[in-house]
Amino acid sequence: MLAAQADGGQQDDWRWNFYINVVITVVAIVGAAVFVSHVTRTGPRPKLDIPGTLLVSGGLFGLVYGFSNAETDGGTSS
């Protein structure tokens, strides 16, 4: 918790640690608007990879589902 250490441990409320994300978000948005140039396309727009999107979505769902149920279902086979 870098944010908790940045103030020297003076903040008693743990929720204060989440407010640092607001500052980081504002800096990132302003930085992106200033430093990222406008991209112009020279060719046709690429098509969406439907099979790849379905495979990645299914894989991530399975991974998150497995991790979220590992404690209740057990991680060892007997």
C-alpha positions as CSV (number, residue, x, y, z in Angstrom):
1,M,0.0,0.0,0.0
2,L,2.2,2.7,-1.3
3,A,-0.5,5.4,-0.7
4,A,-0.6,4.5,3.0
5,Q,3.1,5.0,3.2
6,A,3.2,8.2,1.2
7,D,1.4,10.2,3.9
8,G,3.6,8.8,6.7
9,G,0.8,6.7,8.2
10,Q,-1.1,9.8,9.4
11,Q,-4.4,8.9,7.8
12,D,-6.5,6.8,10.1
13,D,-9.3,6.0,7.6
14,W,-8.3,3.1,5.2
15,R,-10.7,4.5,2.5
16,W,-8.3,7.4,2.0
17,N,-6.0,5.0,0.1
18,F,-8.5,4.7,-2.7
19,Y,-8.6,8.4,-3.4
20,I,-5.1,8.2,-4.8
21,N,-6.6,6.5,-7.8
22,V,-8.6,9.6,-8.6
23,V,-5.4,11.6,-8.9
24,I,-3.7,8.9,-11.0
25,T,-6.7,8.8,-13.3
26,V,-6.8,12.5,-13.8
27,V,-3.1,12.6,-14.6
28,A,-3.4,9.7,-17.0
29,I,-6.3,11.3,-18.9
30,V,-4.6,14.6,-19.2
31,G,-1.3,12.9,-20.2
32,A,-3.1,10.9,-22.9
33,A,-4.9,13.9,-24.2
34,V,-1.6,15.9,-24.4
35,F,0.9,13.2,-25.6
36,V,-1.1,10.8,-27.7
37,S,-1.3,12.0,-31.2
38,H,-4.4,11.7,-33.4
39,V,-4.2,8.4,-35.4
40,T,-5.4,8.5,-39.0
41,R,-6.2,5.3,-40.8
42,T,-4.8,4.8,-44.2
43,G,-6.6,1.6,-45.1
44,P,-9.9,-0.2,-44.3
45,R,-11.0,-0.8,-40.7
46,P,-10.0,-4.3,-39.5
47,K,-12.8,-6.7,-38.8
48,L,-13.5,-8.0,-35.3
49,D,-12.1,-11.5,-34.6
50,I,-15.3,-13.2,-33.3
51,P,-13.7,-16.7,-32.6
52,G,-10.8,-15.1,-30.8
53,T,-13.1,-12.9,-28.8
54,L,-15.3,-15.9,-27.7
55,L,-12.2,-18.0,-26.8
56,V,-10.6,-15.2,-24.7
57,S,-14.0,-14.4,-23.0
58,G,-14.6,-18.1,-22.2
59,G,-11.0,-18.6,-21.0
60,L,-11.1,-15.6,-18.7
61,F,-14.5,-16.6,-17.4
62,G,-13.2,-20.1,-16.6
63,L,-10.1,-18.7,-14.9
64,V,-12.1,-16.3,-12.7
65,Y,-14.7,-18.9,-11.9
66,G,-12.0,-21.4,-10.9
67,F,-10.2,-19.0,-8.7
68,S,-13.4,-17.7,-7.0
69,N,-14.6,-21.3,-6.2
70,A,-11.2,-22.8,-5.3
71,E,-11.6,-22.2,-1.6
72,T,-15.1,-23.6,-1.3
73,D,-14.6,-26.5,-3.7
74,G,-11.1,-27.3,-2.7
75,G,-8.0,-27.2,-4.7
76,T,-6.8,-30.7,-4.1
77,S,-8.1,-33.9,-5.6
78,S,-8.7,-36.8,-3.3
